[in-house]
Amino acid sequence: MEQLIVRLGSDTQSPVFWIVWSDAEQEIIASGELPNAAELATLAERAGSRPVTALAPSSDILLKWVTLPPRAGRKAIAAIPYMLEDEISTDVSEQFFALGPKNGNQQAVAIVKRSQMDFWSAVLAEAGLFCDKLIPDVLALPHNEAGWSLLEVGSEWLIRQDQWSGMQGEQAWLMPAVAHYAKQQEDPLLIHDYSGIEVGSLANVEWQTQTLELPMHVLVKGSQTATFNLLQNEYKVKKQTNAAWKKWRLAASLALIALSLSVVDRVITLSSLNQQHEELSAAIDSEIKRGFPDIGAYRDVRRKVNSELAKLEQGGNGLTMLAMLDQLSPAFSQTQVKPQSIRFDGERGELRLQAVASTFEALEQFGNQAQQAGFTVEQGAINNRDNQVIGSVIIKG
């Protein structure tokens, strides 16, 4: 994996150092120095999809240890800003407090002005750099149990004193601070020098030159092992949207919409077909019961109708109901007589009709044509109702 590490300044005019490092190859891909924060945008293309780690100047960050009460809970931790109120020159509401490691009842705290955090966030965002880690630069230096670590970056010194303290600034004012501290120690102050600095001799200071590398190379190694991140609480990193996803998001959204519409359309179609099927089934059931009033309950409509038709075909004297109706079809059509009800007696080979005609003559004509077709016709009771003639007719084969 490759990553971009950027060391920011305190303001827009401070130089910015950067390096692209490959973990797989364990080598520097590219590195350089920008004159100011306005040039950060030139790194956006180099960053690409690589993760970005930013180092903040420790001169803007106060690293403190706070002693907590035994078995301190969340309320005690939340009260840390007020526990440090006397040690901070400005209002605690203007400061941002980030929690570091905890050793027993000792809680590490990093304190930064909110305006400074906002500045770093803004310059990175304006440059199009998505930063998921912001570390005080001195904490990216190697931690040596015996002695301090010193690195020169540009015109500044970075000094790591221990696990959670350090100094950063111009050599002109840091060297007197180192000399003053060393004079107060009984044993010589051991300084692990990662830059090959020639400062002459300092009283009670022992210099130990380490393997000399590019300053940003030294900070890369420390930033990879650092567990502390200033980006906490309201500055906590939000999940990055992948650049490729941004590119294809519209197409994916349209495809999802199209798929959703297709599914909805199919659901609507299926629902409509189910409704039509129910309506058709009800219509079939109604027609079957109208044609076969005594059919009773059934599961398989095709089998039940075939069974009923078979019964109708089992007539006496070789005659069947269907055959008789077929032979009577011309008489029905020519006289416009319509049967209201039909009963067939297979044993006797006769049809009993309740027929409706427009006139007595039409009903009589129907009987004559049935006789001409070879049937015996017996006329029953005839009534006149609603301008129609209803009569009973028995036809024997």
C-alpha positions as CSV (number, residue, x, y, z in Angstrom):
1,M,0.0,0.0,0.0
2,E,1.2,3.5,-0.8
3,Q,0.4,6.6,1.4
4,L,0.9,10.3,1.4
5,I,2.3,12.0,4.5
6,V,2.1,15.8,4.8
7,R,3.6,18.0,7.5
8,L,1.5,21.1,7.8
9,G,2.5,24.5,9.1
10,S,0.9,26.8,11.7
11,D,-0.4,29.2,9.1
12,T,-0.9,29.6,5.4
13,Q,2.7,31.0,4.8
14,S,4.5,28.1,6.5
15,P,6.3,25.6,4.2
16,V,4.7,22.2,3.8
17,F,6.8,19.0,3.5
18,W,5.4,15.8,1.9
19,I,6.4,12.3,1.0
20,V,4.7,9.4,-0.9
21,W,5.8,6.1,0.7
22,S,5.3,2.5,-0.5
23,D,4.9,-0.1,2.3
24,A,5.2,-2.9,-0.2
25,E,8.5,-1.8,-1.7
26,Q,9.7,0.0,1.5
27,E,10.9,2.9,-0.5
28,I,10.1,6.6,-1.2
29,I,8.1,7.1,-4.4
30,A,8.4,10.9,-4.3
31,S,8.9,13.7,-1.8
32,G,9.3,17.5,-1.7
33,E,8.6,20.8,-0.1
34,L,5.8,23.3,-0.9
35,P,6.4,27.0,-0.2
36,N,3.0,27.5,1.5
37,A,-0.4,25.9,2.2
38,A,-1.9,27.3,-0.9
39,E,0.2,24.8,-2.9
40,L,-1.4,21.8,-1.2
41,A,-3.8,21.4,-4.0
42,T,-0.9,20.3,-6.2
43,L,-0.7,17.1,-4.1
44,A,-4.3,16.0,-4.8
45,E,-3.3,14.1,-8.0
46,R,-0.4,12.5,-6.2
47,A,-2.7,11.5,-3.3
48,G,-5.2,9.8,-5.7
49,S,-6.9,7.0,-3.7
50,R,-3.9,6.7,-1.3
51,P,-4.6,7.3,2.4
52,V,-3.3,10.6,3.7
53,T,-1.7,11.3,7.1
54,A,-1.1,14.8,8.3
55,L,1.5,15.9,10.9
56,A,0.7,19.0,12.8
57,P,3.4,21.3,14.3
58,S,3.7,20.5,18.0
59,S,4.3,24.2,18.9
60,D,0.5,24.6,18.5
61,I,-0.3,21.6,20.7
62,L,0.0,21.2,24.4
63,L,0.7,17.6,25.5
64,K,-0.2,17.1,29.2
65,W,-0.7,14.2,31.7
66,V,-3.8,14.5,34.0
67,T,-4.1,12.6,37.2
68,L,-7.6,11.2,37.5
69,P,-9.4,10.1,40.6
70,P,-9.4,6.3,41.3
71,R,-11.8,4.4,39.2
72,A,-12.6,7.5,37.2
73,G,-15.6,7.2,34.9
74,R,-16.9,9.2,31.9
75,K,-17.9,12.2,34.1
76,A,-14.3,12.6,35.4
77,I,-12.9,12.4,31.9
78,A,-15.4,14.9,30.7
79,A,-14.3,17.2,33.4
80,I,-10.6,17.2,32.2
81,P,-10.9,20.7,30.5
82,Y,-11.9,22.2,33.8
83,M,-9.2,20.4,35.7
84,L,-6.6,22.1,33.4
85,E,-8.4,25.5,33.4
86,D,-5.7,27.1,35.6
87,E,-2.9,25.9,33.3
88,I,-4.4,27.3,30.1
89,S,-4.3,31.0,29.4
90,T,-7.4,31.1,27.3
91,D,-11.0,30.1,27.8
92,V,-11.4,26.3,27.8
93,S,-14.3,26.6,25.5
94,E,-11.9,27.9,22.8
95,Q,-9.7,24.8,23.2
96,F,-10.1,21.3,21.8
97,F,-9.1,18.4,24.0
98,A,-8.1,15.1,22.5
99,L,-7.5,12.0,24.7
100,G,-4.3,10.0,24.3
101,P,-3.0,6.9,26.1
102,K,-3.9,6.1,29.7
103,N,-1.4,4.7,32.2
104,G,-3.1,3.7,35.4
105,N,-4.8,6.9,36.7
106,Q,-2.7,9.1,34.4
107,Q,-4.6,10.3,31.3
108,A,-2.7,11.8,28.3
109,V,-4.4,14.9,26.8
110,A,-3.5,16.9,23.7
111,I,-4.9,20.5,23.8
112,V,-5.2,22.6,20.7
113,K,-7.1,25.8,19.9
114,R,-10.2,25.1,18.0
115,S,-9.4,27.8,15.5
116,Q,-6.1,26.0,14.7
117,M,-7.9,22.6,14.2
118,D,-10.4,24.4,11.9
119,F,-7.5,25.9,10.0
120,W,-5.8,22.5,9.4
121,S,-9.1,20.9,8.4
122,A,-9.9,23.7,6.0
123,V,-6.6,23.8,4.1
124,L,-6.7,20.0,3.7
125,A,-10.3,20.1,2.5
126,E,-9.7,23.0,0.1
127,A,-6.7,21.1,-1.4
128,G,-9.0,18.0,-2.0
129,L,-7.0,15.9,0.4
130,F,-9.0,13.4,2.6
131,C,-7.0,13.0,5.8
132,D,-7.9,10.2,8.1
133,K,-5.1,10.8,10.7
134,L,-3.6,14.0,12.3
135,I,-0.6,13.5,14.6
136,P,1.5,16.0,16.5
137,D,4.8,15.9,14.6
138,V,7.0,15.1,17.6
139,L,5.0,11.9,18.3
140,A,6.1,10.7,14.9
141,L,9.7,10.7,16.0
142,P,11.2,7.5,17.4
143,H,10.6,7.0,21.1
144,N,13.9,6.2,22.9
145,E,13.5,5.2,26.5
146,A,17.0,6.4,27.2
147,G,17.3,10.0,26.0
148,W,15.6,12.3,23.6
149,S,15.1,12.1,19.8
150,L,16.0,15.0,17.6
151,L,15.2,15.7,13.9
152,E,15.8,18.8,11.8
153,V,13.0,19.6,9.3
154,G,13.7,22.6,7.2
155,S,14.8,25.3,9.6
156,E,13.1,23.7,12.6
157,W,14.0,21.2,15.2
158,L,11.6,18.4,16.4
159,I,12.5,16.9,19.8
160,R,10.7,14.0,21.4
161,Q,11.4,13.8,25.1
162,D,9.4,10.8,26.1
163,Q,6.1,8.9,25.4
164,W,4.0,12.1,25.6
165,S,6.1,15.2,25.4
166,G,8.3,17.1,23.0
167,M,9.3,20.4,21.6
168,Q,9.2,21.9,18.1
169,G,10.6,25.2,16.9
170,E,13.5,27.2,15.5
171,Q,17.0,26.0,16.5
172,A,17.8,29.5,17.8
173,W,15.5,29.1,20.8
174,L,15.4,25.4,21.2
175,M,19.1,24.9,21.7
176,P,19.2,27.2,24.8
177,A,16.2,25.3,26.2
178,V,18.1,22.0,25.7
179,A,21.2,23.4,27.3
180,H,19.2,24.7,30.3
181,Y,17.5,21.3,30.9
182,A,20.8,19.4,30.6
183,K,22.5,21.6,33.2
184,Q,19.9,20.6,35.7
185,Q,20.5,16.8,35.2
186,E,23.0,14.8,37.2
187,D,23.7,12.4,34.3
188,P,24.4,13.6,30.7
189,L,21.4,14.1,28.5
190,L,21.5,11.6,25.7
191,I,20.2,13.0,22.4
192,H,19.6,10.5,19.5
193,D,20.4,12.7,16.5
194,Y,18.6,11.7,13.2
195,S,19.9,14.6,11.2
196,G,23.6,14.8,11.8
197,I,23.3,18.3,13.4
198,E,26.6,20.1,14.2
199,V,25.9,22.4,17.1
200,G,29.3,22.3,18.8
201,S,29.6,21.1,22.4
202,L,26.8,21.5,25.0
203,A,27.5,21.0,28.7
204,N,26.2,17.7,30.0
205,V,24.8,16.6,26.6
206,E,25.9,13.4,24.8
207,W,25.1,13.3,21.1
208,Q,24.5,9.9,19.5
209,T,24.1,10.1,15.7
210,Q,21.6,7.7,14.2
211,T,21.3,6.4,10.6
212,L,20.8,9.5,8.6
213,E,17.7,9.5,6.3
214,L,15.5,12.1,4.8
215,P,13.6,13.9,7.6
216,M,10.2,12.9,6.2
217,H,11.3,9.3,5.9
218,V,12.0,9.3,9.6
219,L,8.5,10.7,10.2
220,V,6.9,8.2,7.9
221,K,8.0,5.3,10.1
222,G,6.8,7.0,13.3
223,S,3.4,8.0,11.8
224,Q,2.8,4.4,10.9
225,T,3.2,3.2,14.4
226,A,1.6,6.1,16.2
227,T,-1.7,5.2,17.8
228,F,-2.8,8.7,18.7
229,N,-5.0,10.7,16.4
230,L,-6.1,14.3,17.0
231,L,-9.2,13.8,14.8
232,Q,-11.6,13.0,17.6
233,N,-15.2,14.0,18.6
234,E,-16.5,16.7,16.2
235,Y,-13.2,16.4,14.1
236,K,-13.6,12.6,13.8
237,V,-13.1,11.4,10.3
238,K,-16.3,10.6,8.3
239,K,-16.2,7.6,6.0
240,Q,-14.6,8.5,2.7
241,T,-16.6,8.2,-0.4
242,N,-14.5,6.2,-2.9
243,A,-13.6,8.3,-6.0
244,A,-14.6,5.5,-8.4
245,W,-17.9,5.3,-6.6
246,K,-18.4,9.0,-7.1
247,K,-17.8,8.5,-10.8
248,W,-20.2,5.7,-11.2
249,R,-22.7,6.8,-8.5
250,L,-25.2,8.4,-11.0
251,A,-25.1,5.3,-13.3
252,A,-25.6,3.0,-10.3
253,S,-28.4,5.1,-9.0
254,L,-30.2,5.1,-12.4
255,A,-29.7,1.4,-12.7
256,L,-31.1,0.9,-9.2
257,I,-34.1,3.1,-10.0
258,A,-34.7,1.2,-13.3
259,L,-34.5,-2.1,-11.4
260,S,-36.9,-0.8,-8.7
261,L,-39.3,0.3,-11.4
262,S,-39.1,-3.0,-13.2
263,V,-39.8,-4.9,-9.9
264,V,-42.7,-2.6,-9.1
265,D,-44.1,-3.0,-12.7
266,R,-43.8,-6.8,-12.3
267,V,-45.5,-6.7,-8.9
268,I,-48.3,-4.6,-10.3
269,T,-48.7,-6.9,-13.4
270,L,-48.7,-10.0,-11.2
271,S,-51.3,-8.4,-8.9
272,S,-53.4,-7.5,-11.9
273,L,-53.1,-11.1,-13.3
274,N,-54.0,-12.5,-9.9
275,Q,-57.1,-10.3,-9.8
276,Q,-58.1,-11.3,-13.3
277,H,-57.6,-14.9,-12.5
278,E,-59.8,-14.6,-9.4
279,E,-62.5,-12.8,-11.5
280,L,-62.4,-15.4,-14.3
281,S,-62.5,-18.3,-11.8
282,A,-65.6,-16.7,-10.2
283,A,-67.3,-16.2,-13.6
284,I,-66.5,-19.9,-14.5
285,D,-67.9,-21.1,-11.2
286,S,-71.1,-19.0,-11.7
287,E,-71.7,-20.3,-15.2
288,I,-71.1,-23.9,-14.2
289,K,-73.6,-23.6,-11.3
290,R,-76.0,-22.0,-13.7
291,G,-75.7,-24.8,-16.1
292,F,-75.5,-27.5,-13.5
293,P,-77.5,-26.3,-10.5
294,D,-77.0,-29.6,-8.7
295,I,-73.3,-30.0,-9.3
296,G,-72.3,-29.5,-5.7
297,A,-68.8,-28.8,-4.4
298,Y,-65.8,-29.6,-6.6
299,R,-62.0,-29.1,-6.7
300,D,-61.1,-29.9,-10.3
301,V,-63.6,-28.0,-12.5
302,R,-62.6,-29.8,-15.7
303,R,-63.0,-33.3,-14.3
304,K,-66.3,-32.4,-12.6
305,V,-67.9,-30.9,-15.8
306,N,-66.7,-33.9,-17.8
307,S,-68.4,-36.1,-15.2
308,E,-71.6,-34.2,-15.4
309,L,-71.6,-34.3,-19.2
310,A,-71.0,-38.1,-19.1
311,K,-74.1,-38.4,-17.0
312,L,-76.1,-36.5,-19.5
313,E,-74.9,-38.8,-22.3
314,Q,-76.0,-41.9,-20.5
315,G,-79.6,-41.8,-21.9
316,G,-82.1,-44.6,-22.3
317,N,-83.2,-46.0,-25.7
318,G,-79.9,-45.1,-27.2
319,L,-80.8,-41.4,-26.9
320,T,-78.8,-38.7,-25.0
321,M,-79.7,-35.3,-23.9
322,L,-77.0,-33.7,-26.0
323,A,-78.2,-35.6,-29.1
324,M,-81.8,-34.5,-28.6
325,L,-80.8,-30.9,-28.1
326,D,-78.6,-31.0,-31.2
327,Q,-81.6,-32.2,-33.2
328,L,-83.9,-29.6,-31.7
329,S,-81.5,-26.8,-32.4
330,P,-83.2,-25.7,-35.7
331,A,-86.6,-25.5,-34.0
332,F,-85.2,-23.3,-31.2
333,S,-83.4,-20.9,-33.6
334,Q,-86.3,-20.6,-36.1
335,T,-89.0,-19.9,-33.5
336,Q,-86.9,-17.9,-31.1
337,V,-88.1,-20.1,-28.3
338,K,-85.7,-20.2,-25.3
339,P,-85.5,-22.8,-22.6
340,Q,-85.6,-21.5,-19.1
341,S,-84.9,-24.9,-17.5
342,I,-84.2,-28.3,-18.9
343,R,-84.6,-31.7,-17.2
344,F,-83.6,-35.0,-18.9
345,D,-85.0,-38.3,-17.9
346,G,-82.6,-40.9,-19.2
347,E,-84.7,-43.9,-18.5
348,R,-87.7,-42.5,-20.4
349,G,-85.6,-40.7,-23.0
350,E,-87.5,-37.4,-22.6
351,L,-86.8,-33.8,-22.1
352,R,-88.9,-31.6,-19.9
353,L,-88.6,-27.9,-20.9
354,Q,-89.8,-24.7,-19.3
355,A,-89.8,-22.6,-22.4
356,V,-90.2,-18.9,-23.1
357,A,-91.7,-17.6,-26.4
358,S,-92.9,-14.2,-27.6
359,T,-96.3,-15.5,-28.6
360,F,-98.5,-18.6,-28.4
361,E,-98.0,-19.2,-32.1
362,A,-94.2,-19.3,-31.7
363,L,-94.5,-21.9,-28.9
364,E,-96.9,-23.9,-31.0
365,Q,-94.7,-23.6,-34.1
366,F,-91.8,-24.9,-32.0
367,G,-93.8,-28.1,-31.0
368,N,-94.7,-28.7,-34.7
369,Q,-91.0,-28.5,-35.8
370,A,-90.0,-30.8,-33.0
371,Q,-92.6,-33.3,-34.2
372,Q,-91.3,-33.0,-37.8
373,A,-87.8,-33.8,-36.4
374,G,-89.2,-37.1,-35.2
375,F,-90.0,-36.3,-31.6
376,T,-93.3,-36.7,-29.7
377,V,-94.3,-33.4,-28.1
378,E,-96.7,-33.0,-25.2
379,Q,-97.8,-29.4,-24.5
380,G,-98.3,-28.6,-20.8
381,A,-99.6,-25.5,-19.0
382,I,-99.1,-22.2,-20.7
383,N,-99.0,-18.8,-19.0
384,N,-98.8,-15.2,-20.2
385,R,-96.4,-13.1,-18.2
386,D,-94.8,-9.7,-18.9
387,N,-95.6,-9.9,-22.6
388,Q,-94.1,-13.3,-22.8
389,V,-95.5,-16.8,-23.1
390,I,-94.2,-19.4,-20.7
391,G,-95.1,-23.0,-21.3
392,S,-94.2,-26.5,-20.2
393,V,-93.2,-28.9,-23.0
394,I,-92.3,-32.6,-22.8
395,I,-90.4,-34.0,-25.8
396,K,-89.9,-37.7,-26.1
397,G,-87.5,-39.4,-28.4
